[in-house]
Amino acid sequence: MPAIHIDDLEAIGHGIERPEQVLVARDGAVYASDKASAVARVLAQGGLDRMGDAGGEPNGIALSGDGHFLIANFGLGALQDLDPSTGTIRVLVHDKVGDRSLQWINYVLVDSSGALWVSVCSRNPDLRHTIAHGRPDGYIFRMDGPDSLPEVVADEVNFPNCMALDRDGEYLYVVRTLKADVVRFALCGTRLGPEEQFSPPLGGRRDDEYGEHAAALIADRAVTRRWGMADGCAFDAAGNLWVTLARANRIVAVTPDRQVVTIAEDPQGALLSGPTSVAWGGDDMRDVYIGSLETPFILKGRSSLPGMPMVHQR
């Protein structure tokens, strides 16, 4: 699998703020989460068309069946609905799901039936404590649709982040940031089967790097670069699951036979800095877009393999 050279990546959408999630719509339009608004369209001529005012930190975004954007607002503790025609923001779920805090809501995925799958990193209000100790206090909930009641379908998950469905819709794949790996859950109607390990470790955090003393390590970029801190994921058409390692400034692919291949890497983060999501677009689905927590732009390059369209966009 040929790598993407850093020199072949182009920065676009300059001025966007915290573009954690990139999304390419069925018509080829490129969108990203934007802390300065809610969602921004990245225009072909290089500008931005900003929509809404979400507040907080818009993180994962998805398109619902009616063309609205769904926003997992990290830190604000809310799942929001954005009407792109008016910019109106509507709160769908906020504060809690049952007795579980929604503060660190992270990602929202819409499947082919229109159901929502949402990850929450941690129930602990002190996120640094969770990162230091690595306790599995995150969860995943499901909604039949934007106006349905949420139901927890996986509990005590270790810092669940981005999620993806395979082509056949048999498994829900979940990136675990602190473990820097990917697990999957068999889809059993509206339920999930037990957690299964999918990828090998993609980072190098040691067992002795958990606990109270680990809080000091979080600020050491050399240490967290080794940890990797897996974040985003997406499938290409060949069934390889691309995973971003935000702190390592690296993107890898986990092949169907569970081998790990490096796609792109920028150790010093000169351009590929804090990558958090991957999306494909273009007529041949080989244009690749990369989101980031750390840059005021997204990156565009070319992939040797086409991407797999998102389920809800089929």
NUDO-52783 format. One record per residue: x, y, z of N, C-alpha, C, O in turn; residue in three letters. Coordinates in steps of 0.05 Angstrom, whole numbers, plus 5000, padded with zeros to 4 digits. Each point is the difference from the previous one (the first is absolute). Example, Ala and Ser with C-alpha at 12.3 -4.5 7.8 and 13.67 -1.06 7.14 Angstrom:
BEGIN
526448865156498250245000501850245000502150005013ALA 497250214973501650245001498550225014501050225004SER 
//
This chain:
BEGIN
501749765000498350245000501850255000501350065020MET 498850094958501750234998499350215021497750045007PRO 504450095003499650215020499350264987500350044976ALA 498650145040499550284991502450165010500550025025ILE 500950114957502250175008499150275011498150124989HIS 503149975032499250255013500150234980498350175000ILE 503749834982500350224981497750004980499650214986ASP 498949585012497749994981497450095013497950014986ASP 502250065040497650105013499850304998502050145000LEU 495549954996499550294997498150105022498049875006GLU 502750355006498350125021497850164987500650174983ALA 496949775024497750154989498250085023500349905023ILE 497850284971498150095021501450165022499349975023GLY 502650204970501450165019498150175017498250134989HIS 502349885037498450165018497949845015498850115019GLY 500949644974498149845015501149945028502549995003ILE 495849985016501049975028499349725011497649935001GLU 504449935007499749735011498449814981497949915008ARG 503150044968498549834981500449705006501349864984PRO 497750055038500449735009498949794981501349804994GLU 496450254995498749814982499650114972498950234997GLN 501949624983499550074972497949814989500049775006VAL 498250344978497849854989499650084971499850244994LEU 500049574988499550054972497249904993499449775003VAL 498950414988497249944994499849864973501949984985ALA 495749915010499649854975500550174976500849904979ARG 498750365022500450184977502950104998500650164983ASP 501149735034502950074999500750245017502450065002GLY 495750075011500650235017501649905024499549795012ALA 502550374996501849935022499350185024499950244998VAL 499549635025499350145024501949925023501249794999TYR 499050385021501649935024498750135024498750214998ALA 501649675025499250125025501650265004502450014992SER 496450195020501350265002499250135026497650075004ASP 504349975014499450125026499050284997498650105018LYS 502250044961499150284997497250034991498850225000ALA 499949554991497250014992498849745011499449975023SER 500149844959499149735007501249814979501549825007ALA 497850234968501049854977500850204979498550204995VAL 503749764991500950174979500349844974501249795000ALA 497750324978500549884974502650124989500450245001ARG 501449594990502550084988499650044970499549814985VAL 500550445006499450074973502349934981502450015008LEU 496949934967502149924981502050234995502449944995ALA 496850305007501850234996501650075024501650185000GLN 498049675022501750035023498850125024501149995022GLY 496550134976498750135022498449815017500049764995GLY 498550355024498349855018497250115000499650244999LEU 498549585002497250085004499249895027499449765002ASP 500550415018499549925027497049995006498450164990ARG 500849645025497149965007499749975030501449855013MET 496650294998499249955027501950125021502150114994GLY 497149865031501650085023499549795022498150035016ASP 503549774984499649775018500950055028498949885019ALA 503150304985501250025026501749765006500249814984GLY 501150185039501649775008502149934980501450174989GLY 498949575005502049914981498749784982500049775007GLU 498950314970499049814982502149794993502350074992PRO 497149685011502049794996499149824977500450084977ASN 498549695027499149834979497550124987498250115014GLY 501649874959497650104986499149784981501649844991ILE 495850165003498949814981497650134987498950205009ALA 500349694968497650094986497749815005500349764997LEU 497450355011497649845004498549974973500850134980SER 497249715020498549954976498650254988499550014976GLY 499950185041498750254991501950214992499250234994ASP 503449705005502050204992501050185021501550194995GLY 497649775030501050155023502749895009500549764996HIS 501150415017502449905012499549935030498750145014PHE 502449634994499949925028502850065011502049934987LEU 498150185037502550095011500349895028498450055018ILE 503849804986500849925027501750225012502350044992ALA 496550125026501450245010501549935025498949985022ASN 503749984975501949915020500250225022500650234994PHE 499149695030500250195022497550155007499450055023GLY 499050024956497450125006498049795009498050065013LEU 502649684981498349785009497350004986498049975013GLY 502150054960497450014986500349884972502150034987ALA 495849835005499749924972498250204987497750035009LEU 503250104970498650224988499249944971501249824987GLN 496750325004499149984972500350284988499050205011ASP 502349824966500450254986498449994973500549824984LEU 497750375013498650034974501850184983500250245005ASP 501049654973501850164985498750224984501350204992PRO 496149795004498650214985499550255016499850214989SER 500149755038499450235017502250055021500150225011THR 501649594994502050025021499049955027501450035020GLY 496149884982498749965026501249755013500349794988THR 500450235038501049785016497849905019498850165014ILE 500749584985498149885018501449795017501549834989ARG 498150165037501249815017498349755001497650015006VAL 503649764988498549745000500349865027498049895010LEU 504450105000500649875026502150175014501850114987VAL 497949935039501950165014500449905029498249875011HIS 504150205000500749955028500449715007502149925009ASP 495849914988500249735009498549814981498150084987LYS 502849675013498449784989499549815023501949865009VAL 495750145001499549865026501650145022499750245005GLY 501949605009501750115021502850054991501850055016ASP 498749934958502750034989500450284989498450104984ARG 503850035023500650274990500549994970501249814989SER 497950404998500450034971502150214994500450084977LEU 501050015044501950224996502049964978500650174984GLN 500549595015502249944981498949844976501349814991TRP 496450274999499049884975502050064978501150214998ILE 499349584985502350034981499249974971500850174984ASN 497649635009499649934972497249904995498849885018TYR 500150184959497349914992500249884972501250114982VAL 497649655015500049854975497149944993498449925017LEU 500850124958497349934991500249764981501650004982VAL 496849795024500149764984497950014977498650204998ASP 501349594986498350004977497050015007498450064983SER 500949875041497250015009499250285011497750055005SER 504450124998499550265012500450015029499750215013GLY 501249564999500550005029502750145006501850004983ALA 498450105041502350155009501549825021498949895018LEU 503850104978501749875019502050225010501350134984TRP 498849905042501450235012502049905021499349845018VAL 503250264981502049925020500450235020499950234993SER 500549695032500650195022502649905013500149775010VAL 502050394990502749915008500149915029501349815007CYS 497350355011500349955028497650125015498950204991SER 500449685032498050125017501250185021498650145014ARG 504049864989501450155020500250294992501050064978ASN 498150135038500350284993502950094997500550204986PRO 501349665026502950064998501249824979500849785005ASP 499350324970501049844978502949925003500849794991LEU 500850395021502849945004500449765018501849844997ARG 496450145023500149775018499549744984501449805004HIS 496650214978499549764984502449934982500749774998THR 500550434990502349964983502349895016501449814991ILE 499150295033502249915016499649715010501949844999ALA 495750105009499449735012499249804979500349765004HIS 498650334974499249814979497649835007499749784990GLY 498650325028497749835008497949994978499450204988ARG 499549575008497949974979497350105009498349835008PRO 501350434992497550115010498550144977498250175006ASP 502449774969498650114978497749824992499749775010GLY 498650324971497749844992499150084972500950214989TYR 497449624999498850064974497049985003499049815012ILE 499650384977497149985000498950024972501350094981PHE 496249815016498749994974497350145001498750005020ARG 500550124957497450124998498849914973501449984980MET 496149955019498749924976500050224979500149954976ASP 499950305033500150234982500550255017500149975025GLY 500250264963500750245016498150075022500850125020PRO 496649804977498150075021499249775018497950015013ASP 503749784986499449775017501650015026501850165003SER 497449675015501349995026502749854998500149804986LEU 502050305027502549855000500049765017498749995021PRO 502749804971500349755015502949915000501249984978GLU 499949985045502849915002500249714990498649835009VAL 503350134972500349734988502749885006500449764995VAL 501550395015502649905008501050175023500150254997ALA 500649635025500850155024502949915008500949794992ASP 500450395024502749955009501949944977501649815001GLU 498250364979501849994977502350195006499650225011VAL 502849704981502450175006500350224980501049964978ASN 498150285030500350254985499249964970501750044983PHE 495849895012499149974972500050274985499250205011PRO 501849794965500250244984498549974974497649955000ASN 503750074977498849974974498949714996501149815011CYS 496950174972498849744994499649974970499750204986MET 500249555004499449954972498649734997500349835017ALA 498150154963498749754993501449884975500850154982LEU 499449595018501149874976498050004978497750075004ASP 503249854972498350024976497449855003497950094991ARG 502249685022497649835003498350075024497949885005ASP 503150315011498550085024499849785021498149985015GLY 504049864986500049785020501250085026499349895021GLU 502650304979501450075024500250305003500150154980TYR 499849955045500650275006502950015011500649875020LEU 501150274966502950025008500350265016499050214993TYR 502449775029500350225019503050045006501449825009VAL 499550434987502750075007500150065030498450155011VAL 503649735003500450055028502550175003502349914995ARG 497450345012502250195000502349935019502349994991THR 497049955034502249955019501449734995502449985005LEU 496249824986501249754993501450014972501649834994LYS 497750384991501150044973499649744983501849894989ALA 495750035010499349764985497150024990498750215004ASP 500449584984497249994990498749745010501249784997VAL 496450245013498449775007497550014982499450204987VAL 499149585013497649994985497849865015500549835018ARG 497050234975497749885012498249894977499450154981PHE 499849605021498149904980497350145003499050055022ALA 499850034955497450125000497849795002499949834982LEU 498550185038497949805004497450165001498850035022CYS 500250054955497750174999500650275012501750154991GLY 496849925030500550255014501949975023500550195015THR 500649584988501949945022502849964989500449974976ARG 501550025043502849934993500849755014499349955023LEU 502349894963501249765012502350085018500550245004GLY 500949575008502250065018502350134985500449974976PRO 501250185039502350144988502149794991500649825015GLU 500550224961502049824989502550174992499750224989GLU 502649685016502450144992500349984969499749784989GLN 500850444998500449994971502850064992501349834986PHE 499850395022502850074992502049935022499249975023SER 503349994970502150005020500450285011498850194990PRO 502749845032500650275010501350174978501849914986PRO 497350335011501150194980501850215013501250164986LEU 499049835040501750185015501849845019500149764998GLY 501350385020501949875017499850085029502050025014GLY 495650034996499750065029500449755016498849794995ARG 502950235026500649775017498149985023498650205007ARG 501349575005498249955022500750185024498350075016ASP 504350004987500950165023499550304995500850165016ASP 497949914961499550284995497050075004498950174987GLU 499949695032497350065009500150055030501749895014TYR 496650294995499950065029500350305005500250164981GLY 499949925044500250285007502450134988499850234991GLU 502549635008502450124989499850054970501650164989HIS 496549714997499850034971498950274992500350084977ALA 498450075042499050264993502250184991499650174983ALA 502849805029502350174992501049924972501250174986ALA 498449585006501049914975498450114976501050014978LEU 496550065028498250094978501150254986499650034976ILE 501850145039501150244989502649964985501050184987ALA 500149585014502649944987499449904972499249774996ASP 501250404984499349924972501649764991499049844983ARG 503450135026501649774992498749745010500149804986ALA 498850215038498749765011497449954986499549774991VAL 498850435006497449954987500349944970498349874989THR 503950224999500549924972500549704999499149874981ARG 502250025039500349715000497449865006499549784990ARG 498950345027497349885006498349994975498449824997TRP 501950374986498450014975497450155003499550194985GLY 498849725034497450125004498349994975499650204986MET 499449565008498449954976497450175002498950045021ALA 500250054956497750185000497949934979497949905006ASP 502750154968498049974979500449744984502149885002GLY 495850044983500249764984498150024976497950145002CYS 502749724977498249984977501149774982502449954999ALA 495749914988500849784982500550104972498650184990PHE 503449704997500250044971498549774986499049825013ASP 501050194960498349814985501149725001498649814995ALA 504050165013501249735001499649875028501049785005ALA 497750365013499549895027502250065020500049895021GLY 501850294972502150095019498850225018498750184989ASN 501649805036499050205019502250205006502049935014LEU 497850314976501950215006499550125027497750055008TRP 504449985008499850115027502050225004502349984992VAL 496850245018501850235006501149975028498549945019THR 504150124984501350005026500750295006502050104990LEU 496350045025500150295002502650105012501250194990ALA 499849685031502550105012502549914986502150125003ARG 497749674981502349904985500250144973502049964986ALA 496150205006499950134974500349794978501750024982ASN 496649775021500349774982497349894992498150025016ARG 501649884960497749854992500849724991501949974984ILE 496849835027500649734993497549874988497850105002VAL 502549674986497849844990500249725012502249885000ALA 495650025010499949725010498749844977497650044993VAL 503949774996499049854977498049795009499849945024THR 498749944958498149795008501249775015498749865015PRO 503950084980501349795015501550105024501849875011ASP 497550384998500950115025502950095000501250045021ARG 500050004956502650124998499850305001497950124993GLN 504250025017500050295002502050124981502349935000VAL 496750264984501750134979499850305005497950115004VAL 504550024996500050295003499350134974501249954979THR 496850235021499150154977501450264997501050084979ILE 499250075043501250275000501150055028498949925020ALA 503350234980501350065026501650254998501450054980GLU 498350125041501550255001500950045029498750155015ASP 503549724993500749995028500150275014499250025024PRO 501750194963500150265012497450164998499850225011GLN 498349674974497450144997500250264985498550195006GLY 503349834975500350254984497550054984499250244996ALA 499549554994497550044984497849815010497850095006LEU 502949654996498149815011500250005030501749865012LEU 496750315001500250055029497449935013498050134994SER 502049685025497649935015497849904982497750095004GLY 502849724978497949914982497849855016500649835017PRO 496950234976497849895016497849874983498349865011THR 501750174963497949884984501049984971501750154991SER 497149664994500549964972497449974985498149875010VAL 501750254967497649974983500950014971502050124993ALA 496449744990500749994971497850144984497750025009TRP 503250094968498150134982501150004972501949854993GLY 496950324990500850014972498549804983498849815011GLY 501350234963498549824982500949715002498449824997ASP 504250145008501149735003500449915029501149795005ASP 497950385014500349945028502849965009500649855019MET 501350284967502849985008501150265012502350005010ARG 496150214990500850235015499749945030497949915009ASP 504250145006499949945029500250265016501750174993VAL 496749865027499950245016500649925029499049805010TYR 502650365004501049945027499350235019500850234995ILE 497849715026499350205020502150005022501749825002GLY 498250385015502050045021498950165024498250174996SER 502849775027499450165024501950255002499450185015LEU 502749824970502250195005500550204978501550195004GLU 497349774972500650184978497550174992497849905002THR 502650344989497850174990499449944970499450194985PRO 500849565008499449924972499749705000500649865020PHE 498450034958500049714997501949944977500950184985ILE 499949575012501849924979498649844978498249855006LEU 502750194970498949854977502349864985502150134996LYS 497649624998501949854984498749814982497650014995GLY 504049814994498949794982500749735012502349955008ARG 495849874991500449735010500349814977498750034979SER 503049765025500349804979497649824998499549864980SER 498850145041497649845001497650185004500250195015LEU 497649754973497650175005498949945029500549795011PRO 498150404999498849965026497349874998498849994978GLY 500349905044497349885000498050225008500450135021MET 497549914963498050215008498949945027499749775008PRO 499650445007498849965026497349874996498650064980MET 500649785039497649844997497650174994498449934982VAL 501250295033497650164997500050154974497950134993HIS 504349874991500150144975499649824976500250104977GLN 499349655027499749814978497550074984499449874980ARG 
//
